[in-house]
């Protein structure tokens, strides 16, 4: 499936007829072609297609759209997955418009064999899936959280496949502690440099989704949370030794000081500066 951004085909030449807010970017996460956030009050999309899968959640209002000549809708509690190369349009279904978050995905595990199922049932009332998609958007907004984003994306991909190809019986996966220990050792060895989920899966010879489940089941924490906690732990010692926060951030493996501050406060409850002053 082509991995080029869908921007050229996703939005036609018709301008918005009312206030609008738009932000879009290319994250450094394999499988995510584009992230697109928008608030439209009157804008109506003409019929168009994408080269990638469109994963859509609406945070306020609702969108009405046509897919394969059938009218669909996306209230705020659903997740919509629109397949590539299938024409669709879109317009506000409420008087105050809609606010949406979209991921354009090029996922190797979602090939053309899933398109028919997505056309038949594009809107999914799945609260767990919706929470996962929302948390993935949050991770994608912050440089340096690529491992977290990859972990969340692989679980989303797995759940999407379950919706598009329901299983007769869901197998019960036992906790593979040995696999979890291998991943923990790998994370411990790469606290500073980090590791992508794909690299970890190749090293320990496991499917990425299985790897995330095994680690979380064995230790009660996701792999990305474990890695960030290890970095925060190192940062605490350096801060108490009098090192400046900006220097500490790069020394322990964070993208920048803001990246350190976000995770430090999440773990410790205060900012690095306040923690350092507590000496």
C-alpha positions as CSV (number, residue, x, y, z in Angstrom):
1,X,0.0,0.0,0.0
2,X,1.5,3.4,-0.9
3,X,2.7,5.3,2.2
4,X,2.7,8.8,0.8
5,X,0.7,11.4,2.8
6,X,-3.0,11.6,1.8
7,X,-3.1,15.3,1.9
8,X,-3.3,15.8,-1.9
9,X,-6.4,13.5,-2.2
10,X,-7.9,13.9,1.3
11,X,-9.1,17.5,1.1
12,X,-10.5,19.0,-2.1
13,X,-10.2,22.5,-3.4
14,X,-13.4,23.7,-1.8
15,X,-12.6,26.2,1.0
16,X,-14.1,26.2,4.5
17,X,-17.2,28.3,4.7
18,X,-16.8,29.1,8.4
19,X,-14.3,29.3,11.3
20,X,-11.8,26.4,11.3
21,X,-8.8,25.2,13.3
22,X,-6.4,22.7,11.7
23,X,-3.1,21.1,12.7
24,X,-1.3,18.3,10.9
25,X,2.1,16.7,11.1
26,X,4.2,13.6,10.2
27,X,5.2,11.7,13.3
28,X,8.3,9.6,13.5
29,X,6.3,6.4,14.0
30,X,6.2,3.7,11.4
31,X,2.7,3.1,10.1
32,X,1.4,6.6,10.9
33,X,1.4,8.5,7.7
34,X,-0.2,11.7,9.0
35,X,-1.9,13.1,12.2
36,X,-4.7,15.5,11.5
37,X,-6.7,17.5,14.1
38,X,-9.5,19.8,12.9
39,X,-12.4,21.9,14.2
40,X,-14.9,22.8,11.4
41,X,-18.2,24.6,11.8
42,X,-19.5,24.6,8.3
43,X,-17.0,23.0,6.0
44,X,-18.2,20.1,4.0
45,X,-15.8,17.6,2.3
46,X,-16.6,16.7,-1.3
47,X,-16.3,13.0,-2.3
48,X,-12.7,12.0,-2.1
49,X,-10.4,9.1,-1.4
50,X,-7.2,8.4,0.7
51,X,-4.3,6.2,-0.1
52,X,-4.2,5.1,3.6
53,X,-6.6,3.9,6.2
54,X,-8.4,6.7,8.0
55,X,-8.9,6.2,11.8
56,X,-11.3,8.9,13.1
57,X,-12.6,10.0,16.4
58,X,-14.9,12.9,17.0
59,X,-14.4,14.8,20.3
60,X,-17.3,17.2,19.9
61,X,-20.3,17.3,17.6
62,X,-20.7,14.7,14.9
63,X,-19.9,14.0,11.3
64,X,-22.3,12.7,8.6
65,X,-20.7,11.0,5.6
66,X,-21.5,8.7,2.7
67,X,-19.5,5.6,2.1
68,X,-20.3,3.4,-0.9
69,X,-23.7,5.2,-1.3
70,X,-24.7,4.5,2.3
71,X,-25.1,7.3,4.8
72,X,-23.0,7.0,8.0
73,X,-22.4,9.0,11.2
74,X,-19.7,9.4,13.8
75,X,-21.1,10.4,17.2
76,X,-18.5,11.2,19.9
77,X,-18.5,7.7,21.4
78,X,-17.5,5.8,18.3
79,X,-14.3,5.0,16.3
80,X,-14.6,5.1,12.5
81,X,-12.2,3.3,10.2
82,X,-12.5,4.3,6.6
83,X,-10.7,2.1,4.1
84,X,-8.2,3.3,1.4
85,X,-9.4,4.0,-2.1
86,X,-13.1,4.0,-1.2
87,X,-14.8,7.4,-2.0
88,X,-16.5,9.2,0.9
89,X,-17.5,12.7,1.9
90,X,-18.2,14.5,5.2
91,X,-20.1,17.3,6.7
92,X,-21.2,18.5,10.2
93,X,-24.2,16.8,11.6
94,X,-24.7,19.4,14.4
95,X,-25.3,23.1,14.3
96,X,-21.9,23.9,16.0
97,X,-19.9,21.7,13.7
98,X,-17.4,19.1,14.9
99,X,-14.0,18.6,16.4
100,X,-12.1,15.6,15.2
101,X,-8.8,13.8,15.4
102,X,-7.6,11.6,12.6
103,X,-4.8,9.2,12.0
104,X,-3.9,8.2,8.4
105,X,-2.4,4.7,8.8
106,X,-0.4,2.5,6.5
107,X,-0.4,-0.8,8.4
108,X,1.0,-3.9,6.8
109,X,-1.4,-6.1,8.8
110,X,-4.5,-4.3,7.4
111,X,-4.3,-5.2,3.7
112,X,-6.9,-5.0,1.0
113,X,-8.7,-8.2,2.3
114,X,-10.1,-6.0,5.2
115,X,-11.6,-3.3,2.9
116,X,-14.9,-5.0,2.4
117,X,-15.5,-5.5,6.1
118,X,-14.6,-1.8,6.8
119,X,-17.1,-0.7,4.1
120,X,-19.8,-2.8,5.7
121,X,-19.2,-1.6,9.3
122,X,-16.9,1.5,9.5
123,X,-18.2,2.8,12.8
124,X,-17.3,0.9,16.0
125,X,-18.8,1.5,19.4
126,X,-15.8,0.3,21.3
127,X,-14.8,2.3,24.4
128,X,-11.5,0.6,24.9
129,X,-10.5,1.2,21.3
130,X,-11.5,4.8,21.6
131,X,-9.5,5.3,24.7
132,X,-6.5,3.7,23.1
133,X,-6.8,5.9,20.0
134,X,-7.0,9.0,22.2
135,X,-3.9,8.1,24.2
136,X,-2.1,7.4,20.9
137,X,-2.9,10.9,19.8
138,X,-1.5,12.3,23.0
139,X,1.7,10.3,22.6
140,X,2.2,11.4,19.0
141,X,2.0,15.1,20.1
142,X,5.3,14.7,22.1
143,X,8.7,14.1,20.4
144,X,10.5,11.4,22.3
145,X,7.5,9.2,23.1
146,X,7.8,7.1,20.0
147,X,8.1,3.8,21.9
148,X,4.9,4.6,23.7
149,X,3.2,5.5,20.4
150,X,4.4,2.2,18.8
151,X,3.1,0.2,21.7
152,X,-0.3,1.8,21.6
153,X,-0.5,1.6,17.8
154,X,0.2,-2.2,17.8
155,X,-2.6,-2.8,20.3
156,X,-5.0,-0.6,18.3
157,X,-4.1,-2.5,15.1
158,X,-4.8,-5.8,16.8
159,X,-8.2,-4.6,18.0
160,X,-9.1,-3.3,14.6
161,X,-8.4,-6.7,13.0
162,X,-10.6,-8.3,15.6
163,X,-13.5,-6.0,14.6
164,X,-12.9,-6.6,10.9
165,X,-12.3,-10.3,11.2
166,X,-14.1,-11.5,14.3
167,X,-12.7,-14.7,15.8
168,X,-14.9,-17.7,16.6
169,X,-13.0,-18.1,19.9
170,X,-10.4,-15.7,21.4
171,X,-7.5,-17.7,22.6
172,X,-6.2,-17.1,26.1
173,X,-2.6,-16.0,26.1
174,X,-0.7,-17.2,29.2
175,X,1.8,-14.8,30.7
176,X,5.1,-15.4,29.1
177,X,7.4,-14.2,31.9
178,X,10.5,-15.4,30.1
179,X,9.7,-13.1,27.2
180,X,8.9,-10.3,29.5
181,X,12.2,-10.7,31.3
182,X,14.1,-10.6,28.0
183,X,12.4,-7.3,27.0
184,X,13.1,-5.9,30.5
185,X,16.8,-6.7,30.1
186,X,16.8,-5.1,26.6
187,X,15.2,-1.9,28.0
188,X,17.7,-1.9,30.9
189,X,20.6,-2.1,28.4
190,X,19.2,0.7,26.3
191,X,17.9,3.2,28.9
192,X,19.8,6.0,27.2
193,X,19.5,5.1,23.5
194,X,16.0,3.6,23.7
195,X,14.6,1.0,21.4
196,X,11.6,0.8,19.0
197,X,9.0,-1.8,19.4
198,X,9.9,-3.3,16.1
199,X,13.5,-3.7,17.1
200,X,12.6,-5.2,20.4
201,X,10.3,-7.7,18.7
202,X,13.1,-8.8,16.4
203,X,15.6,-9.2,19.2
204,X,13.3,-11.4,21.4
205,X,11.6,-13.1,18.4
206,X,8.0,-12.2,19.3
207,X,5.1,-10.4,17.7
208,X,4.9,-6.7,18.9
209,X,1.4,-7.0,20.3
210,X,2.3,-10.3,22.2
211,X,5.4,-8.6,23.5
212,X,3.5,-5.6,25.0
213,X,0.9,-7.9,26.5
214,X,3.5,-10.3,28.0
215,X,5.5,-7.4,29.6
216,X,2.4,-5.6,30.9
217,X,1.0,-8.9,32.3
218,X,4.2,-9.9,34.0
219,X,5.2,-6.6,35.5
220,X,2.0,-4.5,35.7
221,X,3.5,-1.7,33.6
222,X,3.8,-1.1,29.8
223,X,7.2,-1.2,28.2
224,X,7.3,2.5,27.4
225,X,6.3,3.4,31.0
226,X,9.1,1.2,32.3
227,X,11.7,2.9,30.1
228,X,10.5,6.4,31.1
229,X,10.5,5.4,34.8
230,X,14.1,4.2,34.5
231,X,15.1,7.5,32.9
232,X,13.3,9.5,35.6
233,X,15.0,7.5,38.3
234,X,18.4,8.4,36.9
235,X,17.3,12.0,36.5
236,X,16.4,12.3,40.2
237,X,19.9,11.4,41.2
238,X,21.5,13.8,38.9
239,X,19.2,16.6,39.9
240,X,20.0,16.0,43.5
241,X,23.6,16.2,42.7
242,X,23.1,19.7,41.4
243,X,23.1,19.1,37.6
244,X,20.8,21.6,35.6
245,X,17.6,20.1,34.3
246,X,18.4,20.8,30.6
247,X,21.6,18.9,30.9
248,X,20.0,16.1,32.8
249,X,17.3,15.6,30.2
250,X,19.8,14.7,27.4
251,X,22.1,12.7,29.8
252,X,19.3,10.3,30.7
253,X,17.8,9.9,27.3
254,X,15.0,12.4,27.1
255,X,14.3,14.3,23.9
256,X,14.6,17.7,25.6
257,X,13.8,19.4,28.9
258,X,10.1,19.6,28.2
259,X,10.1,15.9,27.6
260,X,11.8,15.3,30.9
261,X,9.5,17.6,32.8
262,X,6.3,15.9,31.5
263,X,7.4,12.4,32.5
264,X,9.1,13.5,35.7
265,X,6.0,15.2,37.0
266,X,3.9,12.2,36.0
267,X,6.1,9.9,38.0
268,X,7.3,12.1,40.9
269,X,4.4,14.5,41.2
270,X,6.5,17.7,40.9
271,X,8.6,19.3,38.2
272,X,12.4,18.6,38.0
273,X,13.1,22.2,39.1
274,X,11.0,22.0,42.2
275,X,12.5,18.6,43.0
276,X,16.0,19.9,42.6
277,X,15.2,22.8,44.9
278,X,14.0,20.4,47.5
279,X,17.6,19.6,48.2
